[in-house]
Amino acid sequence: MTADHYFSVRPETKARRRTVRFSAGGREFSLVAAGGVFSAGRLDPGTAVLLRKAPLPDAASRGPFLDLGCGYGPIACVLAACAPEAIVYAVDVNTRALDLVRENAAALGASGRIRTVTPDGVPDGLAFQQIWSNPPIRVGKADLYELLRRWLPRLAPDGEAWLVAGRHLGADSLHGWLVEQGWQVTREASQKGYRVLRVRR
Ligand SMILES: C[S@@+](CC[C@H](N)C(=O)[O-])C[C@H]1O[C@@H](n2cnc3c(N)ncnc32)[C@H](O)[C@@H]1O
């Protein structure tokens, strides 16, 4: 038995390495993942819906972007590949996840642009053009809301966040809560039980 969750800070389980292959934005990706990290066996279906349905940045986009709760980095890697000039902050509390993102970024030739950091490693005062997240719903509402209260205000004035959440995991109550907090929220897509939300000021 292990008390590990994918959002453990330092997973104790052995890091069985896996390769996760998927396509997004017309490109093929082959990323390393490992046990103790969220959805290490395959691209998470919610993340897949997000990357399919939300408009990926184009080559002219400079960011900076934030991948909030990056896991092994599928979203950060896709953003960095679509926008080769942009800086992408890949943030997670799980240090094994961050090690994997570093490896994946290096394999993409994007080490200098994908900044892998724990939450406190994001420079103060940096405003994000876009925040992307398949947020850690399973941490519970209180922690999820705290996380979003911390990071959504870091959007640039004209910035936007793209979030995905499962309907069975409370996507609609998350939507309602964001509106109550004063954000403009539109449900941009709904597929396979997942909602893609666009969040603006
Ligand atoms: C649903 S997973 C998504 C992972 C990855 N983006 C993907 O699509 O495969 C959510 C991630 O949020 C991370 N997380 C949990 N609490 C966090 C926090 N307070 N700050 C940043 N990341 C957190 C977890 O460790 C986990 O990797």
The ligand as a Tripos MOL2 file, in Angstrom:
@<TRIPOS>MOLECULE
LIG
   27    29     1     0     0
SMALL
NO_CHARGES

@<TRIPOS>ATOM
      1 C1         -5.1020   16.7340  -13.3290 C.3       1 LIG1
      2 S1         -3.3210   16.7560  -13.1810 S.3       1 LIG1
      3 C2         -2.8480   17.3940  -14.7780 C.3       1 LIG1
      4 C3         -1.4100   17.0740  -15.1390 C.3       1 LIG1
      5 C4         -0.9830   17.4420  -16.5710 C.3       1 LIG1
      6 N1         -1.2310   18.8570  -16.8590 N.3       1 LIG1
      7 C5         -1.6970   16.5830  -17.5860 C.2       1 LIG1
      8 O1         -2.5350   17.1290  -18.3020 O.co2     1 LIG1
      9 O2         -1.3810   15.3800  -17.6810 O.co2     1 LIG1
     10 C6         -3.0900   18.1190  -12.0670 C.3       1 LIG1
     11 C7         -1.6790   18.3990  -11.6040 C.3       1 LIG1
     12 O3         -1.7090   19.4700  -10.6390 O.3       1 LIG1
     13 C8         -0.6790   19.2560   -9.7070 C.3       1 LIG1
     14 N2         -0.9570   20.0290   -8.4920 N.ar      1 LIG1
     15 C9         -1.6470   19.6610   -7.3770 C.ar      1 LIG1
     16 N3         -1.6760   20.6640   -6.4880 N.ar      1 LIG1
     17 C10        -0.9900   21.6980   -7.0490 C.ar      1 LIG1
     18 C11        -0.6680   23.0100   -6.6210 C.ar      1 LIG1
     19 N4         -1.0520   23.4690   -5.4400 N.pl3     1 LIG1
     20 N5          0.0650   23.8020   -7.4390 N.ar      1 LIG1
     21 C12         0.4620   23.3460   -8.6490 C.ar      1 LIG1
     22 N6          0.1890   22.1020   -9.1120 N.ar      1 LIG1
     23 C13        -0.5300   21.2970   -8.3270 C.ar      1 LIG1
     24 C14        -0.6490   17.7490   -9.5210 C.3       1 LIG1
     25 O4          0.5890   17.3160   -8.9760 O.3       1 LIG1
     26 C15        -0.9140   17.2600  -10.9470 C.3       1 LIG1
     27 O5          0.2780   17.0310  -11.6390 O.3       1 LIG1
@<TRIPOS>BOND
     1     1     2 1
     2     2     3 1
     3     2    10 1
     4     3     4 1
     5     4     5 1
     6     5     6 1
     7     5     7 1
     8     7     8 2
     9     7     9 1
    10    10    11 1
    11    11    12 1
    12    11    26 1
    13    12    13 1
    14    13    14 1
    15    13    24 1
    16    14    15 ar
    17    14    23 ar
    18    15    16 ar
    19    16    17 ar
    20    17    18 ar
    21    17    23 ar
    22    18    19 1
    23    18    20 ar
    24    20    21 ar
    25    21    22 ar
    26    22    23 ar
    27    24    25 1
    28    24    26 1
    29    26    27 1
@<TRIPOS>SUBSTRUCTURE
     1 LIG1         1 GROUP 0 **** ****
